[in-house]
Amino acid sequence: MVKALISLSGGMDSVTVLAEAIHQLGRENVECVGFRYGSKHNQYENEAARKVAEHYGVPFGLIDFSSVAGELKSNLLKTGGEIPEGHYEAKSMSQTVVPGRNLIFISILTGVAWSREIDQIWLGPHQGDHEIYGDCRPIFFHAMNAAVVAGSEERVELVAPYLHGDKVTILKRGLELGVPYYLTRTCYKDQPIACGKCGACQERQAGFLANGVEDPVEYEFRGILPKG
């Protein structure tokens, strides 16, 4: 049976990917890994990931490379500036790009999967990420998959079930799968309660609104900000 390693951040995308993998492969064939990498929201998303893994009864571990964060420039990191507010279309959202993050994540995940004799690495990139995050675009995913397959001598491959979907379709699928979104963490800010105004919060709230479902997490600000 195929085994899968899920890159589990605790956000709604990766948690939906986890639910999808369990649905397709069975929980006994699924493991999860998260990362400590020095982002402002890292402690909150890792705690969310742990709770989600416990909910599903699947193994979860954390890999620490936060020491690298000081060498990278991004407002998403604790070493960077303020998290911008507004929609992902805004130019300011490019400040949240962490250079090479997914390149690093995938390299580490490949080594872990190969060592554990796991066949697939499941990831959560989608169309909403493509605009500002170059390492979430299809061209990057396919290139990395080719590198992973070749480098592991076809032992490991990448799977991105929602690569051509968006937040609305991901959420719709997650609701069908009964994903516990009340356990998830999406906000980019360093605070226990989601701000509601950063790009991640706004995109999430818009997804719930489009599906006609109330978002179960608490926000400082609940609603959609005007664009422009």
N, C-alpha and C positions, 0 to 999 in steps of 0.2 A: 504494500500500500504506500502511496505517496505521502511523505511527511513534509510539513510546512513550518518555517520559522517566520513569525510575524514581527515586523518592526512596530512595536506598540508604544505610541507616545501618550496615550490617554485622551487624545482628541477624538472628535466624532468620526473622522475619516478612518483612522487606523483601527478604531474599535469596531466600525462597520466591517472593515476588512477581516478582522478577527472573527466576527460572527459569520461572515461569508465562508471563510476557510473551515470553520467548524461545521457549518451546514454541508459543505461539499466533501470534506475529508474525514469528519468525526473528531471530537475533541481529543481522543487518544493519540491522534497524529499531528497535534498542533503544540508548538512551544512559542513563547514570546520573549522578546528582548527589548529593553529600553535603554536610553543613554543619559548620562550626566555630562552635559557639555557647556554648562555655564550660562544658559539662557535665563532671562529674568523670571520666566514662568516655569522653569524646569522642575522645581520642587513640587509644585502643584500638579503638573501634568504627570510626573512619575508616581505620585500618590494616587492619582486617578487611574493610571494604568494598573497599579497594584490591585486596587479595588475591583477593577473590571476583570482582571485575571482570576481573582478569587471568586467572583461571581460566576465565571464560566468553568472554574475548576481546572485551569491550565497552568503549566509552569511559567514563571516570569522571573527574569533576572535583569540587573542593571550593569551596564558597562560604563566605566568612568574614563572620560578623556577630557575632563574639564580643564586640565592643565594646558591644553592646546588653545583654550578660548582667548587667552591673552595675546595670542599671535594673530587673531582674526578680528576684522573690523565690521561691526554690525550693531545697530541699536537694539537688536533682539537680545544681545548679550549683556551681562551685568557690567562689562567694561565699556559699553556704548552709551549713547545719549537716550533721550526720551523716546518712548514708543509713540509713533504718530497715530492720530485718530482720524477716522473717516473710512472711505471705501477703498478696496484694493485697486481700483482704477486710478486713484490719486497718485501723482508722481512721488509723493513723500513716502509711500509704502515700500519703495525700493530700499529704504533705510533698514528694513527688517530682513533683508537678504543676508544670510550667513555664508560667506564665500566657501564653496566646496563642501558644504555640510552633507548633502546626500551622497556625494562622491565618497566621502569618508565613511559615512554610515554603511553604504553598500559594500565597501571594501571589508570592513570589520564583520558585517553580517555574513559575507561570503566565507570568510575564514571560520566563523562559528558554525555555520551550516555544514561546511565541508568536514570539519572536525567531528561533528555530531552525527554525520551520515544522514543529514536532512536534505531532501531533494530540491525544495523550492523556498524562495524568500518572497513573502507577500508584502507589498508596499501599497501606499494609499495616494499617489499623485492623481490629480484630476484637472479638468479644464480650468477651474477657477484659479489654480496655481500657475497656469502656463504663462500668464501675462507678465508677471514680474519675477518668477522663479525659474531661471533657465534650467536648473537641475530637476525640474518637475515636468518638463516638456517631453512629448513622445520621442523626439529625435535623441534626447539624452537617454531616456529609458531603453530604447532599442539598442543604442550603442553600448550602454553599460551591460545589458543582458548578453550581448554578443561577447563582451570582454569576460564576463563572469563564466559563461558557458565554456569559452575557450580556455580561460585560465584555470578552471577547475577540471578540465578534461571531461566536460559534460556531466560532471557530478551534481552541479547546482545550476538552477535557472531562476530568473526573476519573474514574478507574477504581479500584475497591477490590474485588478479587476475593474477599476473605475477610471482608467486612464483617459477615456474619451467621454466620461460622464461629468456632471457638475454637482455642486452641493445639494441641489434640489433632488436630483435622481439618487444620489448616495443616501440621503435621508429617507427618501421614499422606500428604498430597498431595506434600509435599516429598520424602519418601522414594520415592514413585512416580517423581518427576522426577529423582531422583539428586542432590539438592542436597548440596553439600559442607559439611555442618554443622560439620565439624571446623575450618573456616576462620572461623566466625562468632563474634561477641562479643555477649553478652547482659547480663552483670553491670553493675550501676550504680556500683560502687565504683571509686575511683582506685587500681587495682592491676593488675599484669599477669596474675595468675591469678584466675579468677572465684571470688568468695567462697562461692557456693553457698547463702547465707542471705538475700540481699535478695529482694524480691518478684519481680524479673525472673528471678533464678536459680531460685527455687522454682517458678515457673510453668513455666519451661522444663524443669526436671527432671521435674515431674509429667507434662508432655506426652510426654517420652520414655518414662517409666514406663508410661503408659497405652497406648503403642504397642508395648510389649514390646521396645524397642531401647535399647541402652546409649548414653548421651550421650558423644560422642567428645571433648569438651573437658575440660580439667583443672579440678578444683575444690579449694578448701581444705576445703570440707565437701560431701560427696556424700550426699544423702538428703533426705527430706521432713520438715520441722519439724512438730511438733504444732500444731494450730490452737487459737485461744482464748487 
